[in-house]
Amino acid sequence: PKVFAIKITLYRISGNSSIIQSLIKAAENNKQVTAVVELKARFDEENNIIWAKALEDKGVHVVYGVSGLKTHCKMALVVRREDGKMKRYLHISTGNYNGITARQYTDIGLFTANENYCSDASLLFNYLTGYSKQKEYNKFVTAPFGMRKKIIELIDNEIENQKKYKKGYIIIKINALVDDKVIMKLYEASQKGVKIDLIVRGICRLKPGIKGLSDNIKVYSIVGRFLEHSRIYYFYNNSSPLIYSGSADIMQRNFDRRVEVLYPVEGTQIKKELEEILHIYLKDNVKTRELLSTGEYIRKPLNGEEPFNAQEYFIEKVKKKYQTEAKKNLKKKLLKSKS
């Protein structure tokens, strides 16, 4: 009852989507609902057209994004009346609001009521719906308005830290690494002594391990039970890490032809969790393939270590968490029944 408005981007919509049903129900209950639907989403064009019409028929304000740009960012913004004021809640993710891919992909998202992030999301929705030409944001790094430039600045900052403190380190986990300008900057960082670990699930145009060019770069690809789809950008920053996440890979199409968002991760605990996630992936020696300077991928050598599967580790961690919670809840019920 307290919800006033909902805004969401829909890139790939699955058949019989629970998200769509919820948006329709909200519109039927007189909420202001806006859906930015990308009609040219790969593999789901037909679904998106069908569901866009269904949403419009039920009173949802459907927008098809900015002419000439594909809307690839993943955001949901909910505005509620609380204590006589309007309060915003934002979910921003690396993955689509798609019930099928959600069971097959690994993704991460941030759920926040931080006003800086929510304000940026509102401004970006205004841009997507044609009400503004906003290019500058408080926290968001957006494409096509300077995302490549920001990533290059972050790499440059790590090069400077390496010069001053000899501790430059970069970890990037993405789906694809293709953009020439960023690749050349990573080569430069390697030549200056910055250690770089790249976890690139798919295509990678950078060649690691070439003497005098990319000696300090390692490239890994993890192909496991789930399709790796999360994107994390980590810069050591002389022990005060700068961490970003969001919808964009390092590709020309992401930087120049799509609406994308990267956001800084600022919460201390969440930063620790993301850093831990990256190091767990780098520890994987079961599903990881390492890219050689020849362009060939080989299984990551064990080097005398115990086999370690990162995806299975995360599955077991979640299972233990829910088992512990289930035991606590059962104990509470037993104590309550005895009393």
N, C-alpha and C positions, 0 to 999 in steps of 0.2 A: 504493500500500500504506500510506502514511503518513496518508492521510485518515481522520479519525474521524467527522466529521459534516458535513452540508451543509444549509443552510437557504436558501430562495429564495422570492421573491414572483413570482407568475405572473399578469400582468394580461391580456395577449392572447397566446394560444398559437396558433401556425400549425400547419397540417396537416403530419404527418410531421416534427415538430419534433426537431431533433438534441439540443436541451436536454432534452426529455422522455426521449429514448432514453438519454442520459447519466445522468439521475437514476434511471431504472429499472435501468440497469447497476450503478450505485453501490449501490442497495438490494439487488440480487441478490448483491453482494459484501459484504454485511453492514455497510454504512455506515448510520449514522443519518441518514435523509433526511426533511426536513420541507419541504413545499410549501404556501405560502399562496396559494390559487387564488381569484381574483375571478370568480365565476360570472356577474356582471352586466356584464362588460367589453363595451363597445359593439362590435358587428359580429362578436364571437367567442364569444358565449354558448354556441352548440352545440359548438364545438371545445373550449371549456374544460370543459364537462360530460363530454364523451367522454374527454378526456385525464385529467381528475381521477379518473374511475373506473379508467382503465388504471393510473394511478400507485398507487391504493389496492390494486388487485389484485396488484401486485408488491411490496407491503410498505412503500410510502412513506406517511409520516404526512401526510395531506392535511387542511388546515384551511381553512375558508371565511371567515376574517377576523372582524371585530368586528361584532356585530349593529347595523344602522342606519348603518354607515359603509362606503363603498366603498374597498377597498385599492388605492391608485393609486401608492404608492411602488415604486421599482424597486431591489431589493437582492438580492445573493447573498453568503452568508457561508460560508466553508469553514474547518473546524477540522482542523488536522493535528498529528500527534505529531512533534516535532522536538527532537532532543537531550534526550530524556527529559521534555520539557515540551509543553504544548499551545500552538500558535500559530494565530492567526486571520488570515484574509485576507478582505478585503471588496471587492466591486465594487458601486458605487452609481451610478445612471445617470438620465438624463432620458428614456430610451426603454425600450420593452418588450423582453423576451427573445423576440423574434419574428423568425424567419428571413426572412419576406417584407417586413415593414416596415423591417428592417435594411438592405435593399437600396434602399429608396425614401425613407427619412427621413434628415435630418441630426440626429445626437444626440451628446452627450458624456457621458463617465463617468469616475469616479475609481476606480482600483485601488490599494488601500493595505493595509498591515499595521499602520498606526498604531493603538495600543491604545485611544486615546480614541474613535476612530471605530468600531473593532470592538466595543468595549464598548457603545457606544450602539446599534449594530446588534443585538447580542444582547438588550439590554433591550427594543428595539422588537419583535423577534421574540417575546419573552416576552409582550408586550402583545397582539400579533396572535394568538397561540395561546392566550390566556386565562389565562396564568400570572401576570400582574401587571397593575397599573393605572398603570404608569409614565407620568408626564407631563413630568418634567424630565430633560434630557440634558446631557452634557458639551459636545458640539459641535452636535448636530443641532437644527434648528428644525423642529418637527413641527406638523402639523394633525391634529385640530382643537384643539390645545392652545397657541395663542398665535402662530401664524405671521403672521397679519394684524398683530398687535401688534408683532412684531419688525420687519416691513417698515416700518411707520409710524415706529418708533424709529430705524431706519437713515436714513429720509428726514429726520426731525427733526434727527438728528446732522449731516446735510449742510446743513440750514438754519442751524444754529449755526456750522458751519465757514464758510459764506458770510458770516455777520455778522462773524466774527472775521478771516477771511483773504481774503475776496472771491474764492474759488476753488471754490465749490460746483459739483459736477458729478455727474450720475447717468446711467448707461446701463442700460437694462433690455431684455433680449431674451426674449420669451415668445410663447406662442401666442394669448393672449387677455387683454384688459384690461377688466374689467367691474365689479369691486368698488367700490362708491360711496365707502367710507371711504378707501381708498387713493387713488382718483382725486382726492378733495377735498384730501388731503394733498399730492399732486403739484401741484395748482393753487396751494396755499399756498406750496410750495417755489419755484414759478415766480415768484410775486409777490414773494418775498424775494430774487430774483435768481439762484437756482440754475439752471444750464443743464441741460436734461434732453433726452436722446435716447432715444426709445422705438422698438424694432424689434418690432412686433406683427404676427405673420403673419395672424391672423384678425380677429375682432371687437374693436373698440376703441370704448368709450363716451366716452373722453376727447376733447375737442375742442381741438386745438392752435391756436396763433397768434391767440387772441382777446385784444385789447388790454386790459391791466389784469387779465387772468385767467391766460392761458397763453402770453404773449408768448415765453417762454423755452423752450417745449416744441416739439420736432419729433417727428412720428410717421411711421415708415416701415413698409412691408410688402414683403417680398421673396418673389416667387413665381417659382421657377426650376425647374431640372430635378429637384431633390429637394425634398421637403416639409420646410420648416424646422420642426424640432421641439425643438431645443436650448433650454435656459432658462439665462440668465446674469443675475445681478443685480450691478451694479458701482456702488460708491460711492467717489468720489475720496478723501474723508477727509483732506484737506490733504496730498496726495502720499503717503499710506500706505494704498493702496486696500483696501477691504473688498469681497471678491468671494464671492458665494454661487451655488451651482447646485443643481439637483434636479428633482423631478417636478412642481412646482406652478406653475400660472398664477395671475394675480391675478383670481380669480373667487370668488364666494360659495361655490360648490359645493366648490372646492378647499380653502378655509379652514374651512368649517363641516361638510361632509358627507363628507369623504374623509380617509383616513390618507395624509398626504403628508410628504415630507422635503425640506428644504433644508439643505445643509451648507456650512460656510465652506471656501473654498479657501485653504490656508495655505502650501503649498510655493512658494518664490520663483519657480522656473522655470515651474511650472504657472500661477501667477498672471500671469506675463508672457505666456504663450501665450494665455490666455483674453482678456487685455486686447488682444493683437494681433488675435485673432479678431474681437472686437467692432469694432475700428477698421477692419478689412478689410471687414466688412459695411457699415459706415457709408460706406465709400468707393465701394461699388457704385452705378453709375449706369446699368446696363443692365436689371437685373431688379427694381429698386427702384421702388415707387410711394410717393409722399408724400401724406399725408392733409392736406387743407385744412380751414380752420375751418368750411367749409360742409358738411363730411361727404363731399366728393368726393375721390377719389384721382386723382392725375395722375402721369405719368412724371416721375421725378426729373430736373430739367434738367441738361444736361452742363456748362453754364457755362464753355465753352471747354476742358474737360478731355478727356483721352482716354477712350474707353469702357472700363469696368472691370466685369467680371462676377465677383463674389466666389466663387460656387460653382465656376466654372471655374478660378479662381486656386487654390483648395484642391485640386482634382483634379490640376492640373499639378504642384503642390508635392509631392503624394504620389507621382505618377509619377516625378518626378526623384529623389526619395528612394530608391525601389525600384530605379530604373535604376542609381544610384550604388552601392547595396549589391550589385546583381547583378554589376557590373563588378569590384568589390573581390573578391567570391567567386570569380569566373572567374580573376582574376589570381592568387589564392592557389592555385587548382587547377593552373594552368599552371606556377607556380613549383615546386609539389610534384611534378608529373609530371616536370619537368626534373631535379630533384634525385634 
